[in-house]
Amino acid sequence: MANKINLKSILIGGFFSAFVPLGAFLFLKYKGHDGHIKLPKTYGIDRIDSQQVEGNMRYDTTYHTVGDITLINQVGDTVSLNETLKGKILMVNFFFTSCATICPELSKNMKLLNRAYRKNDTAIRFLSISVDPETDSVARLRQYADKLGVNHDKWFFLTGNKQEIYAFARKELFLDLPKGDGGKDDFIHPDQFVLIDKYRNIRGYYNGLDSNIVRLCAEDAAYLIVEKNAIHEKKR
C-alpha cells in the first residue's frame, strides 16, 4: 500500500511539473489571450466609476490592490510583499507549524505547485504565513521548511506581528480569520491558496486540500506569467 501511495504522489508531482504550467504557457505564447482563453478573474472591487460618452454610459472598474506587509522568513530575511517581491506573482496560504490537521496537506499541495514552477521560478514566489507567529520563530520555520525540502529562495515561511498578519489576511486578502487578539480561536485558518498577480490584484482563491482545484491554480498562475495588463503597464 505504501508503495502505491508513493507512486501516486510521484505521478501527480510529475504531472504538475511537466504538463500543467508548460501547456498553459505554450498555449498563451503561440495562441495569445485576446479572446482565446478566459484569464483568471480579478477579485475585490474598490469602486466603479461611470461617465456618459456620446450618449452611452461607460463604466470603469477599479479593483482592490493588495497592501504591503513586512515579515521575516525562515532564514531570517526581512520580506516586504510589495518591495522585496515587487513584480512577482504570489501564491499565498496560511498555516502554523504545530497544526496536525489540514496544514500537512496544504503544505504538500503547495510543494506540488512549487515543484511545477522550478523552471519558471523567476516569475513566482510561494508564501506560507504563520497564524501562530509567537510560537513560529525563525528557527522553527527553518526546521519546518527543511523537513519539506524546499528551496529557501523561492518558498518563504513567514512570521511577524500577529495583529498585522491577521489584519492583512482579513482586510487585504478578504479571508475569514479572527482578529488575532490572543483568543482561543486564533489559530483557525482558511484552507485557500490565494493567487496574487504582479500588479497586486487578487486573481483567485483555491481549495488547497483539493488536488483538482490545485491543478487549476497551477494553470491560472501560468497564464498570469505571460499576461500583459495595458492599464498597469502604463503606470510602471
C-alpha positions, 0 to 999 in steps of 0.5 A, spaced: 500 500 500 505 504 501 508 503 495 502 505 491 501 511 495 508 513 493 507 512 486 501 516 486 504 522 489 510 521 484 505 521 478 501 527 480 508 531 482 510 529 475 504 531 472 504 538 475 511 539 473 511 537 466 504 538 463 500 543 467 504 550 467 508 548 460 501 547 456 498 553 459 504 557 457 505 554 450 498 555 449 498 563 451 505 564 447 503 561 440 495 562 441 495 569 445 489 571 450 485 576 446 479 572 446 482 565 446 482 563 453 478 566 459 484 569 464 483 568 471 478 573 474 480 579 478 477 579 485 475 585 490 472 591 487 474 598 490 469 602 486 466 603 479 466 609 476 461 611 470 461 617 465 456 618 459 460 618 452 456 620 446 450 618 449 452 611 452 454 610 459 461 607 460 463 604 466 470 603 469 472 598 474 477 599 479 479 593 483 482 592 490 490 592 490 493 588 495 497 592 501 504 591 503 506 587 509 513 586 512 515 579 515 521 575 516 522 568 513 525 562 515 532 564 514 531 570 517 530 575 511 526 581 512 520 580 506 516 586 504 510 583 499 510 589 495 518 591 495 522 585 496 517 581 491 515 587 487 513 584 480 512 577 482 506 573 482 504 570 489 501 564 491 499 565 498 496 560 504 496 560 511 498 555 516 502 554 523 507 549 524 504 545 530 497 544 526 496 536 525 490 537 521 489 540 514 496 544 514 500 537 512 496 537 506 496 544 504 503 544 505 504 538 500 499 541 495 503 547 495 510 543 494 506 540 488 505 547 485 512 549 487 515 543 484 511 545 477 514 552 477 522 550 478 523 552 471 519 558 471 521 560 478 523 567 476 516 569 475 513 566 482 514 566 489 510 561 494 508 564 501 506 560 507 504 565 513 504 563 520 497 564 524 501 562 530 507 567 529 509 567 537 510 560 537 513 560 529 520 563 530 525 563 525 528 557 527 522 553 527 520 555 520 527 553 518 526 546 521 519 546 518 521 548 511 527 543 511 523 537 513 519 539 506 525 540 502 524 546 499 528 551 496 529 557 501 529 562 495 523 561 492 518 558 498 518 563 504 515 561 511 513 567 514 512 570 521 511 577 524 506 581 528 500 577 529 495 583 529 498 585 522 498 578 519 491 577 521 489 584 519 492 583 512 489 576 511 482 579 513 482 586 510 487 585 504 486 578 502 478 578 504 479 571 508 475 569 514 480 569 520 479 572 527 482 578 529 488 575 532 487 578 539 490 572 543 483 568 543 482 561 543 480 561 536 486 564 533 489 559 530 483 557 525 485 558 518 482 558 511 484 552 507 485 557 500 491 558 496 490 565 494 493 567 487 496 574 487 498 577 480 504 582 479 500 588 479 497 586 486 490 584 484 487 578 487 486 573 481 483 567 485 482 563 491 483 555 491 481 549 495 488 547 497 486 540 500 483 539 493 488 536 488 483 538 482 482 545 484 490 545 485 491 543 478 487 549 476 491 554 480 497 551 477 494 553 470 491 560 472 498 562 475 501 560 468 497 564 464 498 570 469 506 569 467 505 571 460 499 576 461 500 583 459 495 588 463 495 595 458 492 599 464 498 597 469 503 597 464 502 604 463 503 606 470 510 602 471 
